[in-house]
C-alpha cells in the first residue's frame, strides 16, 4: 500500500538522524527499500523470521522487527547492529512505518468511500455508518468541483491540485475516470457562491501556470448533508457538459448559472429534431454559409443593433439589411424582430446540442 519510494525516503531520513543502516523487506524476503550495501543478503533470514512467532529477533549482526497491518506481518524491518541503541532505532523505524501504514490505509478507505458516494453506490444507512467509522462529518457544508484536463492521467495537474489544497485535510481529491479530477470541498459558514467562483478561477490559473495544463472547471450547488454529495457531483457534471456545448469560451461553469443552456440540455432528442424541422424546414444552419453565420452571430452579439453590427463587420448598412432580408426569405424569421430573433437563437443552440449528443454516442 505504501510506495517503495515513501519507504526509501523514510529510512533515508532515519539513517540521516541516527547513522544506523536500515532495510525494509516484504514477508517473502524481497527488498523494498534499503540503506545497506547491495551485497548483504538477508532474504532467507527475513522470510524465516516473518513465519516465526517472534516480534523481534537478533540475527547476523542485525535486529529484525515485524511491521503489522491488521495484526498480520506486512514488512520485515532490519536494523544493522546489535547494541541497545540500534534496537531502539529499529523499534522507532518500525513504529514510523506502522503509522504510515495506518495513515495510508485510512486515506485509501476514505478515497474509496468518497468515490462510491459520488457514484451513488452506497445505501443511505451505509453512508452514515462508514462516515462515522472514517471520522467524516456528515452535516458539513460541501460542494463538488470537477476539473477536466485535456490529457488523460494528467499527473502534473493532479499534484498541483493536491498542493493547492494541502492545508485543508477535510477536503477530498479523487478521480472516477481518466480525465477528470474531483474535489469535494468542505465550506465554512461564510463561504458563498461568489467564493466558489473565485476558488475555481484560482484552480484554473494555478493549473495554467504551474502544471501548464489547459483545463475547464465546473461545480455544483452547496449541499448540507453527506448523502447529497452525489447530487452536487451530478450537477457539476451537467454544468461541464452544458459549458462545452454552449459556453465553450468559459473556463469556469457553475451549475447555478447555466441560463437557457440548462433547459435545452434536458430536452429529449425527438423533440429537438421536430423543432429544427419546424424552424429550418429540413435545412441545417451550416447550409447558410460562413458569411451568413458570421453576420448572424455578430448581430446577436450587438444586441440586434443594425448600425453597430455593420460597423463591426466593416460593411455598409444596406449590405447587412440585404443579408437579413435574404435570411428571412429562406427561414421566414426576421432577426430584427425580437420574437423571431429569440426563436432563431434557441434553434442554433438546439442544433449545437444535437451535434454534441450525436458525437458523444460514438
Secondary structure in CASP SS format (residue, H / E / C, confidence):
PFRMAT SS
TARGET T0000
AUTHOR 0000-0000-0000
METHOD secondary structure of the structure
MODEL  1
X C 1.00
X C 1.00
X C 1.00
X H 1.00
X H 1.00
X H 1.00
X H 1.00
X H 1.00
X H 1.00
X H 1.00
X H 1.00
X H 1.00
X H 1.00
X H 1.00
X H 1.00
X H 1.00
X H 1.00
X H 1.00
X C 1.00
X C 1.00
X C 1.00
X E 1.00
X E 1.00
X E 1.00
X E 1.00
X E 1.00
X C 1.00
X C 1.00
X C 1.00
X C 1.00
X E 1.00
X E 1.00
X E 1.00
X E 1.00
X C 1.00
X C 1.00
X C 1.00
X C 1.00
X C 1.00
X C 1.00
X C 1.00
X C 1.00
X H 1.00
X H 1.00
X H 1.00
X H 1.00
X H 1.00
X H 1.00
X H 1.00
X H 1.00
X H 1.00
X C 1.00
X C 1.00
X C 1.00
X C 1.00
X E 1.00
X E 1.00
X E 1.00
X E 1.00
X C 1.00
X C 1.00
X E 1.00
X E 1.00
X E 1.00
X E 1.00
X E 1.00
X E 1.00
X E 1.00
X E 1.00
X C 1.00
X C 1.00
X E 1.00
X E 1.00
X E 1.00
X E 1.00
X E 1.00
X E 1.00
X E 1.00
X E 1.00
X E 1.00
X C 1.00
X C 1.00
X C 1.00
X H 1.00
X H 1.00
X H 1.00
X H 1.00
X H 1.00
X H 1.00
X H 1.00
X H 1.00
X H 1.00
X H 1.00
X H 1.00
X H 1.00
X H 1.00
X H 1.00
X H 1.00
X H 1.00
X H 1.00
X H 1.00
X H 1.00
X H 1.00
X H 1.00
X H 1.00
X H 1.00
X H 1.00
X H 1.00
X H 1.00
X H 1.00
X H 1.00
X H 1.00
X H 1.00
X H 1.00
X H 1.00
X H 1.00
X H 1.00
X H 1.00
X C 1.00
X C 1.00
X C 1.00
X C 1.00
X C 1.00
X H 1.00
X H 1.00
X H 1.00
X H 1.00
X H 1.00
X H 1.00
X H 1.00
X H 1.00
X H 1.00
X H 1.00
X C 1.00
X C 1.00
X C 1.00
X C 1.00
X C 1.00
X C 1.00
X C 1.00
X C 1.00
X E 1.00
X E 1.00
X E 1.00
X E 1.00
X E 1.00
X E 1.00
X E 1.00
X E 1.00
X C 1.00
X C 1.00
X C 1.00
X C 1.00
X C 1.00
X H 1.00
X H 1.00
X H 1.00
X H 1.00
X H 1.00
X H 1.00
X H 1.00
X H 1.00
X H 1.00
X H 1.00
X C 1.00
X C 1.00
X C 1.00
X C 1.00
X C 1.00
X C 1.00
X C 1.00
X E 1.00
X E 1.00
X E 1.00
X C 1.00
X C 1.00
X C 1.00
X C 1.00
X C 1.00
X E 1.00
X E 1.00
X E 1.00
X E 1.00
X E 1.00
X E 1.00
X E 1.00
X C 1.00
X C 1.00
X C 1.00
X C 1.00
X C 1.00
X C 1.00
X H 1.00
X H 1.00
X H 1.00
X H 1.00
X H 1.00
X H 1.00
X H 1.00
X H 1.00
X H 1.00
X H 1.00
X H 1.00
X H 1.00
X H 1.00
X H 1.00
X H 1.00
X H 1.00
X H 1.00
X C 1.00
X C 1.00
X C 1.00
X C 1.00
X C 1.00
X E 1.00
X E 1.00
X E 1.00
X E 1.00
X E 1.00
X C 1.00
X C 1.00
X C 1.00
X E 1.00
X C 1.00
X C 1.00
X H 1.00
X H 1.00
X H 1.00
X H 1.00
X H 1.00
X H 1.00
X H 1.00
X H 1.00
X H 1.00
X H 1.00
X H 1.00
X H 1.00
X H 1.00
X H 1.00
X H 1.00
X H 1.00
X H 1.00
X H 1.00
X H 1.00
X H 1.00
X H 1.00
X C 1.00
X C 1.00
X C 1.00
X C 1.00
X C 1.00
X E 1.00
X E 1.00
X E 1.00
X H 1.00
X H 1.00
X H 1.00
X C 1.00
X C 1.00
X H 1.00
X H 1.00
X H 1.00
X H 1.00
X H 1.00
X H 1.00
X C 1.00
X C 1.00
X C 1.00
X H 1.00
X H 1.00
X H 1.00
X H 1.00
X H 1.00
X H 1.00
X H 1.00
X H 1.00
X H 1.00
X H 1.00
X H 1.00
X H 1.00
X C 1.00
X C 1.00
X C 1.00
X C 1.00
X H 1.00
X H 1.00
X H 1.00
X H 1.00
X C 1.00
X H 1.00
X H 1.00
X H 1.00
X H 1.00
X H 1.00
X H 1.00
X H 1.00
X H 1.00
X H 1.00
X H 1.00
X H 1.00
X H 1.00
X C 1.00
X C 1.00
X C 1.00
X C 1.00
X H 1.00
X H 1.00
X H 1.00
X H 1.00
X H 1.00
X H 1.00
X H 1.00
X C 1.00
X C 1.00
X C 1.00
X C 1.00
X H 1.00
X H 1.00
X H 1.00
X H 1.00
X H 1.00
X H 1.00
X H 1.00
X H 1.00
X H 1.00
X H 1.00
X H 1.00
X H 1.00
X H 1.00
X H 1.00
X H 1.00
X C 1.00
X C 1.00
X C 1.00
X C 1.00
X C 1.00
X C 1.00
X H 1.00
X H 1.00
X H 1.00
X H 1.00
X H 1.00
X H 1.00
X H 1.00
X H 1.00
X H 1.00
X H 1.00
X H 1.00
X H 1.00
X H 1.00
X H 1.00
X H 1.00
X H 1.00
X H 1.00
X H 1.00
X H 1.00
X H 1.00
X H 1.00
X H 1.00
X H 1.00
X C 1.00
X C 1.00
END
